[in-house]
Amino acid sequence: MEREPRMKVRAGRLLGTLAVLGVGAGVVTWLSPGGLGEAGAVEVTGGASASAYRSVAGAVADAPSWLGPPLEVATEGTLVILGLLLVWMWWTAIRRAVYLI
């Protein structure tokens, strides 16, 4: 059984990474209220980010008061889980000696 050359796999991963990065940058640009490069505060009255914020704020405002502390813990826990995933992926890359260069 023949294996693919290692450079093709690295190039594919690099292209996939760049595609995900480009999509993420596009989403951030689309959701940014004043666009990129505008200095100063911008009052947001419409758009995707404003409507998403209003829907989330409305749902939270209608929630019972006892739900606040568990939501705070869930928010902090999500950040801890994301941090642990980042460290895990870093450690996996170091162990496998995956270098993009």
Backbone bond lengths (Angstrom), bond angles and torsions (degrees), N, CA, C in turn:
res aa  C-N    CA-C-N  psi(-1)  N-CA   C-N-CA  omega(-1)  CA-C   N-CA-C  phi
1 M - - - 1.436 - - 1.526 108.40 -
2 E 1.326 115.28 129.32 1.457 119.94 179.97 1.523 110.13 -90.91
3 R 1.320 114.07 144.82 1.462 119.74 177.91 1.518 108.94 -106.20
4 E 1.325 114.69 151.48 1.457 119.10 176.96 1.525 109.95 -69.35
5 P 1.314 116.18 146.59 1.467 117.62 175.85 1.523 110.39 -60.93
6 R 1.320 115.85 146.30 1.467 122.52 -176.11 1.524 111.88 -63.29
7 M 1.317 118.72 -31.56 1.466 121.26 -177.52 1.524 111.37 -67.11
8 K 1.337 118.02 -34.90 1.461 120.31 178.91 1.529 110.66 -65.27
9 V 1.322 116.29 -40.20 1.453 120.46 178.98 1.530 109.76 -64.65
10 R 1.329 117.00 -44.38 1.464 120.64 179.63 1.522 110.78 -64.41
11 A 1.309 117.37 -40.80 1.468 120.36 179.69 1.525 110.22 -65.79
12 G 1.325 117.47 -39.64 1.460 120.91 177.92 1.516 111.97 -64.35
13 R 1.318 116.06 -42.08 1.462 119.71 177.50 1.520 111.16 -65.27
14 L 1.313 116.22 -40.55 1.458 119.84 179.98 1.520 110.68 -64.88
15 L 1.331 117.24 -43.05 1.463 120.18 178.09 1.526 111.61 -65.19
16 G 1.312 116.88 -39.71 1.460 120.36 176.61 1.524 111.96 -63.54
17 T 1.316 115.85 -41.41 1.460 120.95 177.95 1.519 110.75 -63.29
18 L 1.318 116.56 -44.11 1.460 120.08 179.28 1.526 111.74 -65.32
19 A 1.329 117.10 -34.88 1.469 120.07 177.76 1.526 110.81 -66.35
20 V 1.334 116.99 -44.36 1.462 120.35 178.37 1.523 110.60 -64.23
21 L 1.320 116.90 -40.48 1.458 120.98 177.71 1.522 110.97 -62.77
22 G 1.316 117.43 -41.68 1.463 121.14 178.54 1.521 112.42 -64.81
23 V 1.330 116.65 -41.42 1.467 119.94 177.83 1.521 110.03 -64.78
24 G 1.323 117.27 -42.19 1.463 120.64 178.19 1.515 112.10 -62.44
25 A 1.327 117.11 -41.86 1.468 120.48 177.64 1.522 110.77 -64.43
26 G 1.323 116.81 -37.85 1.462 119.89 177.40 1.518 112.47 -64.87
27 V 1.328 116.77 -40.18 1.466 120.52 178.48 1.523 110.57 -65.84
28 V 1.327 117.01 -42.37 1.475 120.22 178.49 1.519 109.88 -63.07
29 T 1.314 117.85 -42.62 1.470 121.07 178.86 1.521 110.63 -64.53
30 W 1.326 116.99 -40.54 1.459 121.20 -180.00 1.531 111.30 -65.51
31 L 1.323 117.26 -37.85 1.457 120.84 -177.32 1.525 113.72 -87.03
32 S 1.328 118.72 -12.85 1.460 119.13 -178.77 1.518 109.93 -70.18
33 P 1.337 117.54 132.45 1.456 120.78 -171.23 1.520 114.58 -64.96
34 G 1.313 119.04 -44.83 1.455 120.13 -176.33 1.504 113.16 -102.96
35 G 1.298 116.58 8.78 1.451 118.72 -173.92 1.518 109.77 78.38
36 L 1.262 116.67 -178.28 1.456 120.12 -179.09 1.522 110.34 -90.10
37 G 1.303 116.49 141.61 1.452 121.20 173.67 1.514 115.36 90.22
38 E 1.308 118.47 3.24 1.455 120.42 179.45 1.527 109.15 -93.96
39 A 1.326 116.98 120.18 1.454 121.04 -178.84 1.525 109.97 -84.46
40 G 1.301 115.96 152.72 1.456 120.64 176.50 1.522 112.43 92.35
41 A 1.328 113.83 171.35 1.460 120.20 -178.65 1.524 110.64 -75.52
42 V 1.308 115.41 146.40 1.455 122.10 179.01 1.522 107.79 -124.57
43 E 1.322 116.92 128.25 1.458 120.58 176.52 1.525 108.33 -85.60
44 V 1.309 114.92 121.33 1.463 120.61 -177.14 1.522 108.55 -98.42
45 T 1.310 116.69 118.98 1.459 120.83 179.77 1.522 112.27 -117.72
46 G 1.301 118.37 -12.56 1.461 121.25 -179.59 1.509 110.69 -154.59
47 G 1.300 115.66 175.47 1.454 120.53 178.15 1.520 111.56 109.85
48 A 1.321 114.43 177.99 1.465 120.68 -175.78 1.518 111.93 -66.61
49 S 1.335 117.87 -42.98 1.459 119.38 -177.45 1.524 111.17 -68.74
50 A 1.331 118.16 -37.47 1.463 120.86 179.52 1.522 111.15 -68.19
51 S 1.323 117.43 -41.85 1.468 119.10 -179.98 1.525 111.26 -69.16
52 A 1.330 117.56 -37.02 1.466 120.15 176.78 1.525 110.27 -65.18
53 Y 1.337 116.63 -42.53 1.462 120.17 178.41 1.523 110.91 -62.13
54 R 1.326 116.85 -43.76 1.472 120.10 -179.29 1.532 111.35 -64.24
55 S 1.317 117.80 -39.28 1.463 119.61 -179.85 1.526 111.31 -68.01
56 V 1.336 117.34 -40.87 1.463 120.30 178.22 1.528 110.10 -67.52
57 A 1.335 117.34 -45.11 1.465 120.83 -179.89 1.525 110.75 -63.01
58 G 1.324 117.79 -37.52 1.461 120.82 177.40 1.515 112.41 -65.98
59 A 1.312 116.93 -40.87 1.463 120.43 178.98 1.521 111.00 -66.46
60 V 1.326 117.30 -39.51 1.462 121.27 179.77 1.527 110.51 -71.04
61 A 1.323 117.48 -36.10 1.469 120.47 -179.71 1.528 111.09 -65.22
62 D 1.321 117.86 -31.54 1.462 121.48 179.85 1.525 112.89 -84.84
63 A 1.322 117.62 -6.62 1.458 121.36 -177.64 1.530 110.17 -77.55
64 P 1.321 117.22 153.80 1.468 119.86 177.18 1.530 111.46 -66.21
65 S 1.325 116.31 155.78 1.467 120.77 -174.82 1.526 112.81 -67.32
66 W 1.327 118.29 -27.39 1.457 120.50 -179.08 1.527 112.25 -70.11
67 L 1.325 116.80 -12.21 1.460 120.04 -177.70 1.532 112.31 -80.08
68 G 1.335 117.27 -13.57 1.461 121.14 -178.19 1.519 114.48 -59.97
69 P 1.344 118.42 -56.26 1.480 119.31 -179.47 1.528 114.35 -58.66
70 P 1.355 119.98 -43.64 1.469 117.61 177.01 1.531 113.06 -62.96
71 L 1.330 117.23 -34.18 1.468 119.17 177.53 1.525 111.36 -68.06
72 E 1.335 117.01 -35.95 1.469 119.66 175.83 1.519 110.84 -63.55
73 V 1.336 116.02 -44.15 1.471 120.04 178.89 1.526 110.06 -63.73
74 A 1.325 117.23 -40.49 1.469 120.66 179.50 1.524 110.60 -63.94
75 T 1.337 116.89 -38.52 1.462 120.08 178.81 1.516 111.01 -64.61
76 E 1.323 116.20 -47.60 1.463 119.58 178.17 1.524 111.43 -64.15
77 G 1.327 116.15 -39.92 1.462 119.94 179.00 1.515 112.30 -63.47
78 T 1.333 116.45 -36.91 1.464 120.09 177.33 1.518 110.71 -62.47
79 L 1.325 117.09 -41.91 1.466 120.09 178.08 1.524 111.50 -64.81
80 V 1.326 117.02 -39.62 1.467 120.32 178.15 1.520 110.10 -64.86
81 I 1.332 117.31 -43.32 1.470 120.83 179.64 1.525 110.72 -63.15
82 L 1.336 117.62 -42.43 1.463 120.14 177.64 1.526 111.33 -63.01
83 G 1.326 116.93 -39.52 1.465 120.49 176.91 1.524 111.54 -63.35
84 L 1.333 116.55 -43.24 1.462 120.13 178.50 1.525 111.57 -64.73
85 L 1.332 117.30 -39.24 1.465 120.21 176.11 1.525 111.64 -63.14
86 L 1.327 116.11 -39.24 1.462 119.84 177.56 1.526 111.03 -62.27
87 V 1.321 116.92 -46.33 1.468 120.58 179.28 1.520 110.61 -64.50
88 W 1.332 116.56 -39.93 1.457 119.96 179.40 1.522 111.14 -63.42
89 M 1.325 118.61 -45.44 1.466 121.58 178.67 1.527 110.75 -64.01
90 W 1.326 116.94 -39.54 1.459 120.26 177.69 1.521 109.98 -62.09
91 W 1.327 116.93 -46.35 1.458 120.51 -178.33 1.530 110.49 -64.94
92 T 1.315 117.99 -38.66 1.459 121.24 177.83 1.527 110.68 -63.53
93 A 1.326 116.71 -41.94 1.467 120.24 178.69 1.524 111.08 -65.20
94 I 1.315 117.24 -39.56 1.468 120.29 178.66 1.526 110.09 -65.77
95 R 1.315 116.61 -43.82 1.467 119.88 -179.64 1.514 111.94 -63.36
96 R 1.309 117.26 -38.98 1.462 120.45 -179.14 1.508 112.60 -83.42
97 A 1.309 116.00 -8.15 1.471 122.17 -178.18 1.517 111.27 56.37
98 V 1.335 115.06 49.27 1.459 121.50 178.70 1.524 107.71 -89.91
99 Y 1.298 115.46 112.51 1.463 120.97 179.13 1.519 108.55 -119.61
100 L 1.293 116.82 140.88 1.449 120.48 -179.12 1.529 112.14 -85.05
101 I 1.278 117.65 -11.77 1.467 120.45 -178.14 1.512 110.06 -95.32
